[in-house]
Amino acid sequence: MGSSSEQQSSENYDFTFKILSIGDSGVGKTSLIASFISAFSQYSAPTIGVDFKIKFLTVGGKRLKLTIWDTAGQERFRTLTSSYYRGAHGIIFAYDVTRRETFTNLSDVWAKEVELYSTNQDCVKILVGNKIDRESERAVSKEEGIELAKELGCTFIECSAKTGQNVQQCFEDLSLKIMEVRSLLEKGSTGGKGHILKPQPAGNPGPGLRRPGPPPDCCA
C-alpha cells in the first residue's frame, strides 16, 4: 500500500521546484539532503561537482516534486557548478555551527556567487546552521545566524542532519516560502504532471557520482 501511494505521488504533482544547496565543503550539505530524503549517513563522501536527489512531499495542501541539487564546496569545483544556479527556485545557505569560517564564507563567498549566477530574481533563500547535535563545540551563536539571515534576506533555521532535528521543517518552510512568490509558482507549475530533465553523466564517473551535464530545460 505504501509503494502504491509513493507511485501515485511520483506521477502526479502540482509544482516542481529546483532547490540548490550551497556552502563550504564539510558543512553537511549532502547529509542534510540524505536525512531529508531517507536516512542520515555518518560517512558522506565529498560531492564531486554536482549531484541531485528527488523528493515528493505535500506541503500547504499541494503536491510538490523537489529536485535538490547538492553542490561541491571545494574551490576547484566552483566553475563546474556555476551553471546550476540557473533557474533555482530556492537556495539553501548551509554552514557548520562548530566551524566559524564556514559561517563567514557565506557572506564573503557564497552570497556573492548567488548574486552573480542566480537567474530568478525572486529566488527564496534559507540560512541553515547544521550540526547542532554538537552543542558543546558550537562556534557560531543562534543570534549571529539570525542576524546574518536578515543581512542576506533569508529565513533562518538550525538543524542536525545526524539526529534529523528540524531537517523536514527546513525543506517544508522553504517550499512554503516559494509558494508565496507568484513568479516562482508560475515557473514551477506543471499542470498536474511534469518532468525535470536529468543531466547526462559524461563518461563513467563511478558509483553514486554525477558529473555536471547541461542544466535541465524546465529550470532555465
C-alpha positions in Angstrom: 0.0 0.0 0.0 2.9 2.3 0.8 4.6 1.7 -2.6 1.3 2.4 -4.4 0.9 5.7 -2.6 4.6 6.6 -3.5 4.0 5.7 -7.1 0.9 7.9 -7.2 2.8 10.8 -5.7 5.6 10.4 -8.2 3.2 10.5 -11.2 1.0 13.5 -10.1 2.1 16.7 -8.5 1.1 20.3 -8.7 4.5 22.0 -8.7 8.1 21.1 -9.3 10.8 23.2 -7.7 14.6 23.3 -8.1 16.4 23.6 -4.7 20.1 24.4 -4.6 22.3 23.6 -1.6 25.5 25.7 -1.3 28.2 26.3 1.3 31.7 25.2 2.2 32.9 21.6 2.0 32.1 19.5 5.0 29.3 21.6 6.5 26.9 18.6 5.9 25.0 19.6 2.8 25.0 16.0 1.5 24.0 14.7 4.9 21.1 17.2 5.2 19.7 16.1 1.9 20.2 12.4 2.8 18.5 12.9 6.1 15.5 14.6 4.3 15.3 12.0 1.6 15.9 8.8 3.5 18.4 8.5 6.3 21.5 10.2 7.7 24.8 8.6 6.7 27.7 9.1 9.1 30.2 8.8 6.3 29.3 11.0 3.3 32.0 11.4 0.7 32.6 14.9 -0.6 30.4 15.7 -3.5 32.2 15.8 -6.9 30.9 18.6 -9.0 27.1 18.4 -8.7 24.7 15.6 -7.6 20.9 15.8 -7.1 18.1 14.0 -5.4 14.3 14.0 -5.9 11.8 14.2 -3.1 8.0 14.2 -3.3 6.0 15.7 -0.5 2.8 17.5 0.3 3.0 21.0 1.8 0.2 23.5 2.2 -2.2 21.2 0.5 -0.1 21.0 -2.6 1.8 18.0 -4.0 5.4 19.0 -4.7 8.3 17.5 -6.6 11.6 18.8 -5.3 14.9 18.3 -7.2 17.5 19.1 -4.7 20.9 19.9 -6.1 23.9 19.2 -3.9 27.0 21.3 -5.0 30.6 20.7 -4.2 32.0 23.2 -1.7 35.7 22.9 -2.8 37.1 25.8 -4.8 38.4 23.5 -7.6 34.8 22.5 -8.5 33.4 26.1 -8.3 33.4 26.7 -12.1 31.7 23.3 -12.7 28.7 24.3 -10.5 28.1 27.9 -11.5 25.6 27.0 -14.3 23.5 25.1 -11.8 22.3 28.3 -10.1 20.2 28.9 -13.2 16.5 28.6 -12.6 16.8 27.7 -8.9 13.5 28.5 -7.0 15.1 28.1 -3.6 18.7 28.2 -2.2 19.9 26.7 1.0 22.9 28.5 2.5 24.5 25.9 4.8 27.1 26.3 7.4 28.6 24.2 10.3 27.8 25.8 13.7 31.1 24.4 15.0 33.3 25.9 12.3 33.2 29.7 12.2 34.9 30.1 8.8 32.0 28.2 7.1 29.7 30.9 8.5 31.7 33.9 7.5 32.3 32.4 4.0 28.5 32.6 3.4 28.6 36.4 3.1 32.2 36.6 1.8 31.9 33.9 -0.9 28.6 32.2 -1.4 26.2 35.2 -1.3 28.3 36.9 -4.0 28.0 33.8 -6.2 24.2 33.8 -5.9 24.2 37.5 -6.9 26.4 36.6 -9.9 24.8 33.4 -11.1 21.2 33.2 -9.9 18.7 33.9 -12.7 15.5 34.0 -10.6 15.4 37.4 -9.0 12.7 36.3 -6.6 14.5 33.1 -5.6 13.8 32.2 -1.9 16.8 31.7 0.4 17.1 30.0 3.7 20.2 30.1 6.1 20.8 26.7 7.7 23.1 26.1 10.7 23.9 22.4 10.8 25.4 20.1 13.4 23.5 21.5 16.5 23.9 18.0 17.9 27.5 19.1 18.7 26.4 21.9 21.0 29.5 21.8 23.2 31.6 22.6 20.1 29.4 25.5 18.9 31.4 28.4 17.5 28.5 30.4 16.0 25.6 31.5 18.1 22.0 31.3 17.0 21.7 35.1 17.4 24.5 35.5 14.9 22.8 33.2 12.5 19.6 35.2 12.8 21.4 38.5 12.2 23.2 37.1 9.1 19.9 35.8 7.7 18.5 39.3 7.9 21.5 40.7 6.1 21.2 38.1 3.3 17.4 38.3 3.1 17.0 34.7 4.2 14.8 32.9 6.6 16.7 31.0 9.3 16.8 27.6 10.9 19.3 25.5 12.8 19.2 21.7 12.5 21.0 18.4 12.8 21.4 16.1 9.8 22.6 13.4 12.3 19.5 13.5 14.6 17.1 14.8 12.0 16.1 17.7 14.2 14.4 20.4 12.1 15.5 18.9 8.8 12.0 18.2 7.5 10.9 21.7 8.7 13.8 23.3 6.8 12.6 21.9 3.4 8.9 22.4 4.2 9.5 26.1 5.3 11.5 26.8 2.1 8.8 25.2 -0.1 6.0 27.2 1.6 8.0 30.4 1.1 8.5 29.6 -2.6 4.7 29.0 -3.0 4.2 32.5 -1.6 6.0 34.0 -4.6 3.8 34.2 -7.6 6.6 34.3 -10.2 8.2 31.2 -8.8 4.9 29.4 -8.5 4.2 30.1 -12.2 7.7 28.8 -13.2 7.2 25.7 -11.0 3.7 24.9 -12.3 3.4 21.5 -14.1 -0.3 21.4 -14.9 -0.6 18.3 -12.8 2.3 16.4 -14.4 5.8 17.5 -15.2 9.3 16.3 -15.8 12.7 17.7 -14.9 15.3 16.5 -17.3 18.3 14.9 -15.6 21.8 15.9 -16.6 23.6 13.2 -18.6 26.7 12.0 -16.9 29.8 12.3 -19.1 31.8 9.1 -19.3 31.7 6.9 -16.3 32.1 9.0 -13.1 31.8 6.0 -10.8 29.1 4.7 -8.4 27.0 7.3 -6.8 28.7 10.3 -8.5 27.4 12.5 -11.3 29.4 14.9 -13.4 27.7 18.1 -14.5 25.6 18.0 -17.6 23.6 20.8 -19.2 21.1 22.3 -16.8 17.6 21.0 -17.1 15.4 22.8 -19.7 12.5 23.3 -17.4 14.6 25.0 -14.8 16.1 27.5 -17.3 
